[in-house]
Amino acid sequence: MVLEATMIVVDNSESSRNGDYVPSRWEAQSDAVNLIFSAKTQANPESSVGLMSMGGKGPEVLVTLTTDFGKILDGIHRTKIVGQYTHLATGIQIAGLALKHRQNKSQRQRIIVFTCSPIAEDEGKLVKLAKRMKKNNIGIDFIAFGDLEPETTKKLEAFNENVKGGDGSHLAIIPPGPSLLSDTLVTTPILSADGVAPRGGPDEGGADGGGGGFEFGVDPSTDPELALALRMSMEEEKARQDKEGKAKDQAKGESLEGIPEENQPLLDGQGEASGSGGDKMDEDKKESSEAKEEKKDGDGDADKMDTA
């Protein structure tokens, strides 16, 4: 699995108070942050996740890179909703600096940005920033949700086109709907790369055959809950089989330990065979000697009778 250091940037502007997502945009973001943290750490236990906000007077690093889920929850709890706009460009630059100072330099760098408010920066500034992030090998994923203006969508698409690199950068636009934000996020390439959900659709290189190329034969975009339940069931079954296999190997090892090893040398100190086979040879030799003595005694008696 991919070893990554991920900074999650949340939108805590006044737009996040909107209730077009259940129960609100901010609560929907919080659930999605929990999902992303679980996905990253389950894909690789050595992956780390950080958290920061970009609303208010300026971006704020809430949690540095960590593997402690409790710190992420505390950072979300401490975040206050404030400000009409977000500082998107500045927030991405600070997130990049936080990734630069990661302890494990072998971790790939990734920034996941939630945005549900208008973007104040112009398109040219964002494109320039995107090229700089690409040069630094930082993947950037955008999760745009809410009623986005066409201008906002255009800026995000321009940024995504210029930041795409070998590590992959994605733009997920999730309109309001009956599904939870986290449930819809599971079906996007942002999390499917970590094994949380399959890449939906036959156009994305899915397997040919039944189910239209979808894993388990279920389209995750139409029924994300069923797709996630099937994947979790498969992982539980795999874990159960692995546990049974280990138990069988352990039982087999214990049964082999009960068999005594033959440490007795093949020859004794006199150069003769030792062990049970040697004892049998000794008995045969003894019987042969007794037979010879009896025969000798019989020959001696016969000579005495002839002399008489």
N, C-alpha and C positions, 0 to 999 in steps of 0.2 A: 504494500500500500504506500501511497504518496506521503512523504514526511513534509509537513507544512507548518509555517508560522502564519497565522491568520489574524488580521486586525478587522474587527467588525465596527463599522461606523453607523450609528443610528441617527435618525432624524427626530430630534426632540423640539421641533418648532411648533408653533400654535396649530399648524395644519394637522399635526398628529392627534389632536383632540377629536377630530371628526369621527362620527359613529357609523360611517359607511362600511366598516369592517367590524366583525363581532369580536369582542364587545366595543372596541375602539381601535383606531389605527395604532396607538401607542401599545396597547395590550397585545395586538396582533404582532407587532414588531418584537415584543418581549418573548412571545411564544416561539417566533421564528429564530431568535437569537439562541434560545435553549436548544432548538432542533439542530442548528448549525454546529454549536459546541459539541453536542453528542455525536453528530456525524463525523466531525473531524477527529475527535479523540478515539472513537471506536474504529475508524479506519486505520489509525496508527496511534498507539498510546503515547508516543513521544512527541506527537504534534501539540502545539500550544496555540492558545487563542487569547486575544486581547480585546478590549472594548473601549470605545470612545464615542463622544457625542459631537455634533457640529452645529447646534443651534445656539441661541442666546448671543452673548457678546463675542463669542469665539469658540473654536473647538476645544474640547477638554478630554484628556486621557483619563478614563475612569478606572481601567484595569490594565496593567501591563501584561505582556504575554505570560500565560499561566496554564496549568493543567488542572487547576482547582475550580470546580464548578461553583462552589460556594462564593468565590470572589466575583464571578460573573453575575450571579444573582444579586449580590450586594451592590455591585455597580449599577445594575438596572434599577434597583430600589432607590438609590441615591439620586438618580437623574431627574431633573425637573424640566417640565415643558415650558419653554420660554422662547420668545423671538418670533418674528414673522417670516424671516428668511433663514437659510442655512449658509454656512461658510464652506461650500463644497470643495473648492480648490484648495483652500488652506487645510481643511480636514484631511484630504488625501495626502498632502505633503507631510503633515505631522504623522500620519499613519505610516508613511514610507520611512520616516526617521525612526519610528519605534521598531519597525521591522529590521532596519539596518543594524540596530543594537541588540538583536536577538542573540542569545547565548550559544545556541547550536547553529553554526553557520551552514550546516548541511541541509537545513530546512529550506524548502522553497517559500518564496514570499507571495502572499496573497492579501488583498484588501477586498472586503465585501461591504458595499455601501447601500444602505436603505435610504430611499428618498421619496417623499410624498408631498413636497412643497415646491413652489417655483424656484428656479435657479437664477440667481442674480448675475453670475459670471457670463461673459460673452463667449460665443462659440470658439473664437480664435484662441482665447486664453486656455480653454479646456483642451483644445486639440494640441496645443504646445505642451501642456502638462501630460497629456496622454503619451506623447512621443517620448518624454523624459522618463516616465514610468516604464515604458517598454524597454528603453535603453538600460534601465536598472534591473531588468528581469523581474518585474513585479506584475503579477496578474491581478486584474481588477474586475470584480463582478458587481453589476448594478442590479438592485431589486427595486424597481420603480412600481409603486402602487398608488391607488387613489385616482381621482379625476385629473389626469395630467393634461396640461395645455399642449397643443401641437408644437409650440416653440421649445418647451421643456423636453419633449420626446425627441425632437430633432437634435438638440444639444447632446443628449445621452447617446443617441445613435452615432453621432460624429465622434464622440469620445471613444466609444466602443470600437469603431472601425480603425482608429489610429493606435489603440493600445493592444490589439490582438497580437499574440506572440505564440511561442512554442508551448508555453504552459497553459494557454487558453484563457480568454477573458470573455465573460458572457453578460448579456443584457436580458433580464427577465422583466417583462412588463405585465403586471398582474392587475387586471381591472377588478372593481368591486363585484362581489357575487355572493352566493349562498355558502360557498366553501370557505374554510378558514385559510388565512394567508399561509400558514405553515403547511397545510395539506397540499395547497397548490405548489408551494415551493419545492416539495418533495419530487414533483414531476419534472422539474427544470434541470438542465445540464449542470447548474451550479452545485447541486447535491448528488445527482446521479453519478458523477465522476468518483464519489466517495463510496459508492456501493449502497446508497440509501434507496435509490430507485433506479429502474432501468431507463435508458434513453428511449423515450417513446417514439414510435413511428417507424415504418419500414424504410422511409427515406433516409434514416440515420444509420443505416447499416445493420438493421435488425436481422435476426435469423429468418430465412425463408421457411414457409410452411404454414401450419395452422396458427390461428391467433393473430394474423396480419402482421407478424414480425415482432409482436410484443411478448415480453417475458411473462410466463404463466398464462399466456393467451388473454391477458387483460390490458386494456388501454388505460394507463395511469392518469391520463388527462380527463377521462370521463368518470373514472371511479378510483380516486387516489387512495381512499381508505381501504378498499379491497386489495389493491396492489401492494400497499404497505403491509397489510395483514398477511398476505401470502408470502411475502419476502421474510417477514419475521418468523412465520411458521417454518419456512425452509431452513432458516438459520438455527432455530431451536432444534429441529430434527437432526441437523448436521452436528450440533453440539452434543446431542444425546448419543449419536452413533460414535462420535469420538470418545465419549466417556465410557461407553460399553467396550470399545476396542482397547482402551487403556486398562480397564478392569480385567479383561481376558488375558492381556499380556502379563499383568501383575500376577494373576492366579497361576498362569503357566510357569512363571519364574519361581513362584513358591513351591510348586510341585517338583520342579527340577532340583531345588535345594534339598529336598528330603531324600534324594538318592545319594548313598555314600560313595565316595570316590575310592578307588583302589590305589592306595599309596604304597602297597607292599612291593619290594623289589622283586624282579624276575628271578634273580639268583641269590642264594644265601651266602654266608661267609666262606663256605667250602667250595663254592663254584657250582653247587647243585641247585636244581629248581626249587623255588620256595612256594608256599601257599598250599592250597588243597591238592593241586596236581602233584606237588613234590611229596606230600604225605602219602599219596597213593603209590608213588614210585618206591618210597621207603618200605611200604608194606609188601610190595611185590618182591623187593630184594630180600626181605626177611624170610618170606615164604620160600624163596628159591634156596636160601642158605640152609634152612631147616630140612628141605628135601634132600639136599646134597649130603648133609650129616647122617640122615636116616639111611640113605643109600650106602654110605661109607660103612656105617655100623653093620648093615646087612651083609656086605662083602666080607667084613672081618669075621663074622660068625660062620660064614660058609667056608672060609679058609681053615678055621679051627676044626670043623667037622671033617674036612678032607685029611688033615694031619692025623686025626684020631683013627 
